[in-house]
Amino acid sequence: MNIKPITVKPLEDYMLFLEFSDGISGKVDLSELPGKGIFSIWKDYEKFRQVCIDPETDSISWDDGIELDSLNLYLKIIGKSFEEWKSGQLEHAAD
């Protein structure tokens, strides 16, 4: 299964809206990250808003060297664990 992000949009309160190549979309809350380690840069909310999809790695990225794995964000949206995905038990939460 080769699921790729096709849309990412920053939302208020450090949320992201993501849409994936299989039609799944949803919001991910990243509000616990700003101010912590590498995410300190996000104290300036405009830096957070500069999110994009890295065309080489399909990661969710920012110019400041921050990258989040799109698969992990996908799994958050559908409410599944990595172990469930790896074992092939990827029935969507909405099904």
Backbone as ProteinMPNN parsed JSONL, in Angstrom:
{"seq_chain_A": "MNIKPITVKPLEDYMLFLEFSDGISGKVDLSELPGKGIFSIWKDYEKFRQVCIDPETDSISWDDGIELDSLNLYLKIIGKSFEEWKSGQLEHAAD", "coords_chain_A": {"N_chain_A": [[0.85, -1.177, 0.0], [0.736, 2.072, -1.011], [0.407, 4.903, 0.181], [0.038, 8.308, -0.251], [0.504, 11.715, 0.76], [-1.585, 14.275, -0.507], [-2.595, 16.761, -0.122], [-1.955, 19.384, 2.14], [-2.86, 21.54, 4.702], [-2.447, 24.288, 6.828], [-4.166, 24.854, 9.867], [-6.028, 26.714, 12.358], [-4.792, 26.937, 15.756], [-2.608, 25.166, 15.694], [-3.23, 22.932, 14.1], [-3.41, 20.538, 11.463], [-4.8, 20.034, 8.251], [-5.117, 17.207, 6.333], [-5.011, 15.428, 3.261], [-5.112, 12.341, 1.589], [-3.818, 10.073, -0.941], [-5.551, 7.902, -1.162], [-8.023, 8.891, -0.69], [-8.703, 9.339, 1.946], [-9.09, 11.776, 4.472], [-8.447, 14.298, 6.95], [-8.054, 15.886, 10.192], [-5.157, 16.731, 12.104], [-3.918, 17.172, 15.295], [-1.387, 19.174, 16.397], [-0.755, 20.654, 18.553], [0.595, 20.17, 20.934], [3.261, 20.336, 20.421], [4.599, 22.914, 19.723], [7.193, 25.017, 20.91], [8.73, 23.054, 22.062], [11.85, 21.631, 21.963], [13.087, 21.087, 18.733], [10.758, 22.112, 17.694], [10.459, 24.626, 18.715], [10.624, 26.808, 17.066], [8.081, 27.109, 16.119], [6.771, 28.762, 17.864], [6.475, 31.153, 16.733], [3.793, 31.57, 14.982], [3.466, 31.966, 12.249], [5.586, 30.617, 11.086], [4.81, 27.957, 11.429], [2.655, 27.896, 9.681], [3.837, 27.648, 7.199], [3.885, 25.125, 6.077], [4.411, 22.235, 3.988], [4.327, 19.642, 1.437], [6.946, 17.48, 1.068], [8.305, 16.827, -1.989], [10.106, 14.801, -2.619], [10.297, 13.004, -0.454], [7.735, 12.673, 0.473], [7.086, 13.52, 2.975], [5.65, 15.57, 5.576], [6.532, 18.815, 5.719], [8.62, 21.58, 6.774], [10.36, 24.629, 6.085], [12.349, 24.997, 7.947], [13.732, 22.699, 8.475], [12.179, 20.83, 9.723], [10.472, 17.794, 9.685], [7.715, 15.663, 9.362], [6.602, 12.355, 9.489], [4.498, 11.229, 7.005], [2.982, 8.868, 6.982], [2.628, 8.228, 9.694], [1.008, 10.378, 10.45], [-1.21, 9.866, 8.854], [-2.078, 7.44, 10.008], [-2.841, 8.401, 12.513], [-5.079, 9.888, 11.78], [-6.872, 7.901, 10.859], [-7.107, 6.406, 13.099], [-5.55, 4.142, 13.748], [-2.908, 1.874, 14.729], [0.668, 1.634, 14.168], [1.434, -1.024, 14.195], [-0.947, -2.353, 13.528], [-1.239, -1.435, 10.915], [1.091, -2.481, 9.724], [0.611, -5.205, 9.933], [-1.382, -5.531, 8.148], [-3.972, -4.96, 8.817], [-5.638, -2.807, 8.016], [-8.294, -1.511, 8.058], [-10.436, 1.094, 7.511], [-11.288, 3.491, 10.015], [-13.762, 4.664, 9.694], [-15.202, 2.798, 8.329]], "CA_chain_A": [[0.0, 0.0, 0.0], [1.57, 3.257, -1.149], [-0.447, 6.046, 0.45], [0.818, 9.543, -0.286], [-0.262, 12.928, 1.023], [-1.771, 15.101, -1.707], [-2.935, 18.102, 0.339], [-1.748, 19.741, 3.541], [-3.235, 22.928, 4.968], [-2.399, 24.646, 8.246], [-5.399, 25.364, 10.454], [-5.798, 27.401, 13.62], [-4.445, 26.156, 16.948], [-1.603, 24.148, 15.362], [-3.849, 21.756, 13.498], [-3.2, 20.372, 10.03], [-5.749, 19.256, 7.469], [-4.389, 16.384, 5.375], [-5.752, 14.55, 2.358], [-4.206, 11.325, 1.07], [-4.108, 9.543, -2.278], [-6.638, 6.918, -1.127], [-9.264, 9.592, -0.396], [-8.834, 9.63, 3.378], [-8.673, 13.112, 4.878], [-8.79, 14.61, 8.326], [-7.252, 16.859, 10.923], [-4.207, 16.228, 13.09], [-3.608, 18.189, 16.292], [0.033, 19.227, 16.744], [-0.65, 21.742, 19.522], [1.488, 19.841, 22.047], [4.653, 20.435, 19.976], [5.257, 24.226, 19.708], [7.971, 25.374, 22.09], [9.509, 21.912, 22.53], [12.989, 21.251, 21.129], [13.12, 21.557, 17.351], [9.496, 22.793, 17.409], [10.465, 25.961, 19.32], [10.435, 27.769, 15.98], [6.646, 27.294, 15.909], [6.215, 29.807, 18.727], [6.052, 32.107, 15.71], [2.775, 30.799, 14.271], [3.663, 32.095, 10.796], [6.505, 29.536, 10.687], [3.993, 26.744, 11.337], [1.784, 28.018, 8.503], [4.623, 27.429, 5.988], [3.941, 23.678, 5.869], [4.28, 21.752, 2.612], [4.65, 18.231, 1.235], [8.242, 17.322, 0.409], [8.046, 15.98, -3.167], [11.041, 13.665, -2.685], [10.095, 12.041, 0.626], [6.316, 12.662, 0.834], [6.899, 13.909, 4.371], [5.065, 16.877, 5.834], [7.788, 19.515, 5.972], [8.745, 23.015, 6.93], [11.673, 25.089, 5.622], [13.306, 25.037, 9.051], [14.302, 21.374, 8.679], [11.247, 19.961, 10.442], [9.729, 16.854, 8.842], [6.892, 14.672, 10.046], [6.301, 11.219, 8.628], [3.094, 11.292, 6.582], [2.294, 7.633, 7.365], [2.203, 8.358, 11.091], [-0.121, 11.306, 10.478], [-2.32, 9.1, 8.259], [-2.55, 6.494, 11.016], [-3.564, 9.181, 13.525], [-6.38, 10.257, 11.228], [-7.774, 6.742, 10.775], [-7.211, 5.779, 14.41], [-4.905, 2.828, 13.758], [-1.507, 1.856, 15.163], [1.637, 1.17, 13.177], [1.397, -2.493, 14.2], [-2.122, -2.76, 12.754], [-0.923, -1.156, 9.513], [2.111, -3.422, 9.264], [0.039, -6.556, 9.84], [-2.381, -5.537, 7.092], [-5.305, -4.765, 9.376], [-5.91, -1.391, 7.797], [-9.674, -1.166, 7.737], [-10.604, 2.474, 7.949], [-12.115, 3.678, 11.206], [-15.108, 5.041, 9.28], [-15.875, 1.64, 7.699]], "C_chain_A": [[0.895, 1.239, 0.0], [0.696, 4.507, -1.039], [0.419, 7.29, 0.524], [-0.07, 10.728, 0.076], [-0.391, 13.731, -0.272], [-2.139, 16.536, -1.35], [-2.547, 18.25, 1.797], [-2.066, 21.224, 3.687], [-3.107, 23.188, 6.455], [-3.743, 25.213, 8.683], [-5.055, 26.096, 11.753], [-5.427, 26.411, 14.713], [-3.519, 24.981, 16.651], [-2.221, 22.819, 14.927], [-3.47, 21.738, 12.019], [-4.386, 19.625, 9.448], [-4.926, 18.517, 6.427], [-5.362, 15.579, 4.528], [-4.734, 13.614, 1.712], [-4.715, 10.745, -0.238], [-5.22, 8.5, -2.309], [-7.989, 7.548, -0.774], [-9.505, 9.9, 1.065], [-8.355, 11.051, 3.638], [-9.096, 13.334, 6.318], [-7.829, 15.608, 8.922], [-6.344, 16.152, 11.92], [-3.835, 17.4, 13.995], [-2.132, 18.098, 16.664], [0.291, 20.259, 17.837], [0.247, 21.432, 20.718], [2.96, 20.063, 21.69], [5.297, 21.825, 20.045], [5.954, 24.54, 21.033], [8.845, 24.256, 22.619], [10.612, 21.589, 21.53], [12.983, 21.903, 19.763], [11.866, 22.362, 16.982], [9.397, 24.172, 18.064], [10.206, 27.047, 18.291], [8.948, 28.065, 15.757], [6.003, 28.251, 16.898], [5.772, 30.983, 17.864], [5.089, 31.338, 14.806], [2.925, 30.874, 12.755], [4.632, 31.039, 10.277], [5.737, 28.224, 10.526], [3.168, 26.739, 10.05], [2.519, 27.733, 7.193], [4.803, 25.944, 5.668], [3.769, 23.329, 4.391], [4.525, 20.241, 2.591], [5.98, 18.177, 0.504], [8.052, 16.369, -0.768], [8.975, 14.769, -3.275], [10.731, 12.586, -1.658], [8.631, 11.836, 1.008], [6.088, 12.962, 2.311], [6.224, 15.276, 4.429], [6.207, 17.716, 6.397], [7.609, 21.015, 6.158], [10.172, 23.392, 6.536], [12.751, 25.05, 6.699], [13.898, 23.668, 9.377], [13.41, 20.432, 9.468], [10.504, 19.101, 9.424], [8.95, 15.899, 9.728], [6.528, 13.586, 9.046], [4.811, 11.207, 8.284], [2.327, 10.021, 6.942], [1.8, 7.714, 8.809], [1.014, 9.3, 11.228], [-1.376, 10.645, 9.911], [-2.925, 8.163, 9.303], [-3.291, 7.206, 12.144], [-4.969, 9.502, 13.035], [-7.344, 9.075, 11.229], [-7.868, 5.974, 12.1], [-6.63, 4.382, 14.487], [-3.455, 2.961, 14.221], [-0.609, 1.39, 14.016], [1.598, -0.355, 13.068], [0.208, -3.012, 13.394], [-1.875, -2.554, 11.261], [0.043, -2.202, 8.966], [1.55, -4.839, 9.088], [-1.08, -6.639, 8.805], [-3.8, -5.35, 7.572], [-5.753, -3.312, 9.208], [-7.317, -1.165, 7.268], [-9.895, 0.218, 8.289], [-11.576, 2.565, 9.103], [-13.557, 3.999, 10.834], [-15.887, 3.868, 8.676], [-16.729, 0.879, 8.695]], "O_chain_A": [[1.711, 1.427, 0.903], [0.298, 5.089, -2.048], [1.405, 7.332, 1.259], [-1.255, 10.747, -0.259], [0.566, 13.853, -1.036], [-2.01, 17.433, -2.183], [-2.779, 17.347, 2.601], [-1.605, 22.053, 2.902], [-3.6, 22.404, 7.266], [-4.377, 25.965, 7.943], [-3.902, 26.086, 12.185], [-5.705, 25.216, 14.616], [-3.625, 23.927, 17.277], [-1.787, 21.742, 15.336], [-3.24, 22.781, 11.407], [-4.916, 18.701, 10.066], [-4.127, 19.127, 5.716], [-6.395, 15.113, 5.009], [-3.639, 14.032, 1.336], [-5.882, 10.903, -0.596], [-5.781, 8.235, -3.372], [-8.978, 6.84, -0.58], [-10.424, 10.652, 1.392], [-7.338, 11.48, 3.093], [-9.98, 12.654, 6.837], [-6.919, 16.106, 8.259], [-6.702, 15.126, 12.499], [-3.483, 18.48, 13.52], [-1.676, 17.079, 17.182], [1.428, 20.692, 18.027], [0.623, 22.348, 21.449], [3.821, 19.985, 22.567], [6.471, 21.909, 20.404], [5.394, 24.358, 22.114], [9.631, 24.48, 23.539], [10.327, 21.304, 20.367], [12.886, 23.124, 19.647], [11.902, 23.189, 16.071], [8.354, 24.819, 17.975], [9.633, 28.089, 18.61], [8.593, 29.137, 15.267], [4.809, 28.53, 16.792], [4.837, 31.709, 18.201], [5.518, 30.548, 13.964], [2.548, 29.937, 12.051], [4.506, 30.607, 9.131], [5.99, 27.467, 9.588], [3.007, 25.699, 9.411], [1.868, 27.59, 6.159], [5.793, 25.565, 5.044], [3.081, 24.026, 3.646], [4.885, 19.645, 3.607], [6.124, 18.767, -0.566], [7.673, 15.216, -0.566], [8.645, 13.805, -3.965], [10.877, 11.396, -1.939], [8.314, 10.93, 1.779], [5.012, 12.687, 2.841], [6.229, 16.033, 3.458], [6.785, 17.372, 7.429], [6.609, 21.615, 5.762], [11.085, 22.574, 6.64], [13.941, 25.069, 6.385], [14.499, 23.49, 10.437], [13.844, 19.342, 9.844], [9.976, 19.605, 8.433], [9.468, 15.392, 10.723], [6.189, 13.871, 7.897], [3.964, 11.178, 9.177], [1.123, 10.091, 7.187], [0.675, 7.31, 9.105], [0.112, 9.053, 12.029], [-2.475, 10.843, 10.429], [-4.145, 8.104, 9.459], [-4.265, 6.674, 12.675], [-5.935, 9.4, 13.792], [-8.517, 9.237, 11.568], [-8.62, 5.005, 12.206], [-7.151, 3.528, 15.204], [-2.854, 4.03, 14.114], [-1.079, 0.826, 13.027], [1.717, -0.906, 11.974], [0.333, -3.994, 12.662], [-2.253, -3.392, 10.442], [-0.163, -2.742, 7.879], [1.972, -5.574, 8.195], [-1.664, -7.705, 8.608], [-4.743, -5.561, 6.809], [-6.195, -2.677, 10.165], [-7.498, -0.68, 6.151], [-9.563, 0.479, 9.445], [-12.557, 1.824, 9.171], [-14.479, 3.65, 11.571], [-17.107, 3.947, 8.532], [-17.36, -0.115, 8.334]]}, "name": "protein", "num_of_chains": 1, "seq": "MNIKPITVKPLEDYMLFLEFSDGISGKVDLSELPGKGIFSIWKDYEKFRQVCIDPETDSISWDDGIELDSLNLYLKIIGKSFEEWKSGQLEHAAD"}
